[in-house]
Each structure stands twice: as C-alpha cells, then as structure tokens.
Amino acid sequence: MSINNLKQKLSSPFVQNVGWLGVGELANRIFRLGTTVILARLLSPHDYGLAAIVLTTKEFASVFTLRSGVAGKLIQADQKDVEIFSNTAYWLNWMLCISLFVVQCIAAFPIAWIYRDNQIILPICIVALEYLLLPFFAIQMALINRENRYSVTALASTIQSAIGNFSTIVLALLGMGMWAIVFPVVLSTPVWIIIAYKSHSWRPKKNFTLYRWREVFNFGKNVLGVELLDKLRANLDYLLVGTFLGVDALGVYYFAFNAGLGISLNVINVLTWPLFPYLCSVRSNFNEFKDKYFSSIRTIALVIVPLVILQSSLAPFYVPIVFGQKWIAAIPILIVICLSALPRPFSIAASALLVAVDKTDIDLKWNLIFTVFLAVLLIFAMKSGIFTVAVAVLVSHIVAMPIFTFWATRYVLRPNSPFAK
C-alpha cells in the first residue's frame, strides 16, 4: 500500500470514528478489567446470578437510546427534516421511557416469583430509573452521531465507565454484594446528559409535538423491533439458564460471558457502531456506497478475527491467574461463547446495509427468524447443562449469520441492484 493510499484510508471518517471509539473502549476495558478481577474475588456465583437477572432487565434500556429506531431516523433523515424529527423524537422518547419504567417496575414482581427470590424486586426498580434519564440526552447524542463526531461519544462512554467501575469497586469492597453492580448503573448515567448538552446546541421546543410522527414511527418500528430482538437474543440464554438451571449456574455462565465474549463484543461495538451513519452519508452514490461497505468489512475482519482467536486460545492461562481458581470450571464455556463472536460483526454490518437503504422490514424478518432458531436450540440444550447451552449459542451463530451476511450483501450490492439507480 502506498503512502498516499494509507493517508487516504486513515483520513476516512469511518476509520477515524473507529479510532476514537477504540481509544475510549481501551480505557473502558482497563477500568472493567480491574472491576471484573475484584468482583470475581469478592462476589459469589450466587451474587453474580442475582446481578445478571437485574442487569438483564436493564439491557433493554439501550434499545431506546443511541441506536434505537427513533435515533436511527435522525441519522438517516434528509437535512431539511432533522429539526422537525428531532422535536417529535424527543417527545416520543419520553412516552416510551416513562412507559418502560412503569412496565419494568411491575414486571419485577413476576420476575422475582419466577426466580423465587424477592430481593431482586427493588434492584430491578432502581435500575429502571435509568430510563427516566435517557430522553435528556438521546436526541443530542443521535445528532452528534449523525455528524460523525464519535469523539464525543467516546468521551462520554469513557467517563461514564470510569465513574461506574470506580463506584462498583468501592461498593464491592464495602460488602454491598450485587448492589455494587446495580447502583453504578444509575449513578454514572448523568455523565451523558452533561456531555450531550455541552457538545450540541439542540434543545427541545417547549410545546409538545408529534408532528410527522408516523414517518418516525414507520422507520423506527422495524429498527426498534430488531434492537429488541437483539437484546432478547443477548439475554435469552441468561433467562433460560437462571430459570431451569438455577441462580448459581447462571452466575458461572454470566461470569464466562463477561470475561470472554464481553471483551469481544465491546470491540465489535467499536467497529460497527460508526458504520450506519458512515454508510448513510454516501448512500446517494452507489459505487462509493459499495466501496465504503466492503472497505469497512475488511477493516472489521482484520481486527476481530485475530482478537477472538487469540483470546480463546489464552483463556486457560489467564482466567485462573487473573480471576482466581474458583472460575476454572467456567473456562470451556468461556472459550465456546467467545468463538461465537466471529460472525457477529459481519451480520451487524449487513443489517446496517439494509437499514441504510430503507429495508428495515427485511432486517426485522431476519432477526425474528434467527431469534426463533436460537431459542429452539437453547431449549434443547438446557437439558444438558450450561456448556451445552454455550455450544448451542456458537452453532446458531456460525450457521445462520454467515448465510444472512452473504444474502444481504448480494441483495443490496449486486450489479443489477435497484439501489444502484
């Protein structure tokens, strides 16, 4: 590669955004590694299991924030419509988040009944408070991402991670158990509000408005459906393991996930998060659109494939040294779960490709099919223990995701594609 070509590649907004998020994620990883090591030595598998149940409910909050269907419409919209959609999206976010807060607090009671442990009711309600903070910054951050200013996103993420992880360590050392993981979720969220308000001038109009809400809804409903299905898949194994195999088994599985796949998923997020606005910015030029997509895919492959293979290979060595001997039983599960990361970023990239050309309905159908496929495999695997559950996750991903990635790429970018016009 020539010097000029290298400079051109490094000046790409996608590469620069990946770089900013990568620096932020490196800092986050350092914070989280210290936290994970301390928690692994202070918390029991039962504490981990209880925290997993609580945080599983919290995970659905992110669906309504920076990459939700509402935020996606702001990124994809024409410039002339951005102000109108921003105000409508702001009030839609309030309606969604208040509803979600109420629903989660009500759901805490049947969840506690299912797991036969009433001490998770209050933590589930506490983490639901995060929903009421999201509308204060979601629109500003969506507009910042539309402008490809991921340095701001990286800064907010890094500061939040530092505050959250420091709070977790302090609370764990004070003997707070699962509360050491629960409280920081809410305590660290205001960081996003402060940085969003300082980094973008947009402010909501005082008058309530849902003008042109159908356009936001029609675009966002499929994207939101995809995000909800994605969150369901990401937590389905937790739900089933906790229900059928018990809280202690869930604690071991949850540790294996966070110490293994959690690292890879953070890198995948760094690589794929900037892709959608990057593709949207060139979608009017088919050849450039195609080149940017394949260039991004190559960048993703060069990073994620060696990382996942290296991490999986080193797991038997670093787990007992870093996290302690009591987690040795989790190593085979960690390795298998970690390998399931290999096809994930390419499937995410293919989904971004479909959404960028307004084919959100196809993306939703694919995610529905894949979720059902995964659920069936998990239910059968549940009879044989948590290692078989991990194998089911791996098999579902390495079978289904490459098929979808190949089909979606060919559908959008084939020579006679309708999107080439």
Stockholm file with secondary structure:
# STOCKHOLM 1.0

chainA/1-421         MSINNLKQKLSSPFVQNVGWLGVGELANRIFRLGTTVILARLLSPHDYGLAAIVLTTKEFASVFTLRSGVAGKLIQADQKDVEIFSNTAYWLNWMLCISLFVVQCIAAFPIAWIYRDNQIILPICIVALEYLLLPFFAIQMALINRENRYSVTALASTIQSAIGNFSTIVLALLGMGMWAIVFPVVLSTPVWIIIAYKSHSWRPKKNFTLYRWREVFNFGKNVLGVELLDKLRANLDYLLVGTFLGVDALGVYYFAFNAGLGISLNVINVLTWPLFPYLCSVRSNFNEFKDKYFSSIRTIALVIVPLVILQSSLAPFYVPIVFGQKWIAAIPILIVICLSALPRPFSIAASALLVAVDKTDIDLKWNLIFTVFLAVLLIFAMKSGIFTVAVAVLVSHIVAMPIFTFWATRYVLRPNSPFAK
#=GR chainA/1-421 SS CCHHHHHHHHTCHHHHHHHHHHHHHHHHHHHHHHHHHHHHHHSCHHHHHHHHHHHHHHGGGGGGTTTSHHHHHHHHSCGGGHHHHHHHHHHHHHHHHHHHHHHHHHHHHHHHHHHTCGGGHHHHHHHHGGGGTGGGTHHHHHHHHHTTCHHHHHHHHHHHHHHHHHHHHHHHHTTCTTHHHHHHHHHTTHHHHHHHHHHCCCCCCSSCCCTTHHHHHHHHHHHHHHHHHHHHHHHHHHHHHHHHHCHHHHHHHHHHIIIIIHHHHHHHHHHHTTHHHHHHTTTTSHHHHHHHHHHHHHHHHHHHHHHHHHHHHHHHHHIIIIICGGGGGGHHHHHHHHHTTTTHHHHHHHHHHHHHTTCHHHHHHHHHHHHHHHHHHHHHHGGGCHHHHHHHHHHHHHHHHHHHHHHHHHHHHSTTCGGGC
#=GC SS_cons         CCHHHHHHHHTCHHHHHHHHHHHHHHHHHHHHHHHHHHHHHHSCHHHHHHHHHHHHHHGGGGGGTTTSHHHHHHHHSCGGGHHHHHHHHHHHHHHHHHHHHHHHHHHHHHHHHHHTCGGGHHHHHHHHGGGGTGGGTHHHHHHHHHTTCHHHHHHHHHHHHHHHHHHHHHHHHTTCTTHHHHHHHHHTTHHHHHHHHHHCCCCCCSSCCCTTHHHHHHHHHHHHHHHHHHHHHHHHHHHHHHHHHCHHHHHHHHHHIIIIIHHHHHHHHHHHTTHHHHHHTTTTSHHHHHHHHHHHHHHHHHHHHHHHHHHHHHHHHHIIIIICGGGGGGHHHHHHHHHTTTTHHHHHHHHHHHHHTTCHHHHHHHHHHHHHHHHHHHHHHGGGCHHHHHHHHHHHHHHHHHHHHHHHHHHHHSTTCGGGC
//
